[in-house]
């Protein structure tokens, strides 16, 4: 990746030479205390008046929150994928929202490896019915509805 100075020079050239919006993020080190701060700078160039106007914002807190969320997401994904049970998170309408690695391995080993048939975005109920297993689709539908109504705290289907 190019250094921020190179990206800055490219963005400035685009601003002045081609009238493109200057929009760049970079990290600076504060000279007094040595802390790193993340900065977002945007600017526009008024060619008629030969004036650059823009805003520089400290986005350190946002970047730290994004980094923390990325780490948490990776951790949850690792825990979810570490379980040997075939798990899928399904919304009330049957759309698969998330599956773990064991689910994907099982699906691939049983000829259902295509993302369109048994992965995120597919409809679990429709796939059960298409595979001739209307009972599983109906059982899953009823179980999900019972959780939604508060009749069951948890629903699992094997």
N, C-alpha and C positions, 0 to 999 in steps of 0.2 A: 504494500500500500504506500502511496506517495506520502511524503511528510506533509504536515499541515501547512508548512510554508509554501510548498509546491502547489497544494490545493488552493491556498489563499491567492497565490499569484495567478493561477488559472481562473479562479472565480473573479478576481479583480479585472483581468483582461476581458472576460465575458461581459462584465458589468459595463466597462467603459467603451470597449470596441463594438460590442454587439447589442448592447442594451438589455442584457440578460439580468435577471434578479440575482444578486449576490446572496448566497445562502450557504453558510458553512458552520460546522461544529468543530471545536478543537479543545484541547486541554492546555491549561497554562499552569505554571508553578508561581505562586505568589512569592515575591522576593523577600518580604519581611519575615514570614513564618514558614515558608517552604511548602505550604499546603497546595494540593492540586485542586484546581477548579475547572469544571466543564463549562464551556461557553458556547452560546449560539449567537451568530451574528448574521443579520440580514440587512441588505441595503439596495437602494435603487438609484439610478443615475438620471438626472434631469438634463438631457443634452442641450436643450434650449438655453438653460441658465448655467450650464456647466457646474452643477451642484450634485454632490452625493449626499443622500440622507439615509439614515438607517438606525438600527437598534442593536445593542449588544446586551444579551441577557445571560445571567448566571443560571445554568441549568443543572448544577451539581446535584441538588436534591432529587431531581427527576431521574438523572442518570443512575444515582445510587439506588433509587427505588426500582428502576428497570433491571439493574444488575441483580438485586436481591430477588426480584420476581423470576428472572431467568434461572438463578441458582435453585430456587424453591421448585420451579417447574421441572427442572432436570432431576431433582431429588425425588419428587413424587413420581415421575416417569420411571426412574430406576427402581423404586419400591414396587410400583405397579407391575413392571416387567419382570421383577425377580420372582414373583409368585408363580408357581407351576400350575395353578388353577387357570382354566380358560375363562377369562373374564371380559365382559363387554358391558359398557355403560350404554343404556338404551333410553331414549326419551319416551314419553307417554304414547306417542304415535308409532313407536317401533323403530325409529331411526337410530342407527348405531352412532353414538357420539364419540366413543373411544373404545379401543380394545388393547389388551396387553400382548406381549410377545408370545406367550403360550397359546393364546387364541389364534394368532396369525400362523404359528407353526402347525397347530391342529388343522386349521382351515386348509393350509397348503398341502398337508399330508393326505387330506381327504378330498382333494380335487376342487376345493373352493377357494383357491388362493387369489382369485381375481379381486381387485379392490372394489369392483362394482357389485360383487355378489355377497361378500361377507365382511367387509371392512367398513371403516368410518364412512358415513353417508348412505350406506345401504339400509334397506328396511328389513329388520329381523323378521317381522311378522310375514311379510311377503315372501321372504326366502324360505321360511318354514313351510308355508302353503305351497310354494312352487316345488319344494322338495318332497311333497306328499305328506308332510307332518303338520296337518291342520291342528291337531291336539296341542302340540307344543306352542303354536302361535296363539291359540285361544287361552291356554294356561298362562302364558306370559302376559297377555293382554289383561286377563282378570287379575293376576297378581300385582301388576303395575297399578291398576285402578284401585285396588285395595290399599296400597301404600298411599296413593294420592288422597283417598278419602280419610286416611288415618286409621283404618281398620287393622292394618299391619304396620309394624315399625320397619320391616325389612322384607324383601322378597328375593328369593333365589330360585333359579331353575337349572336343572342339570339335563 
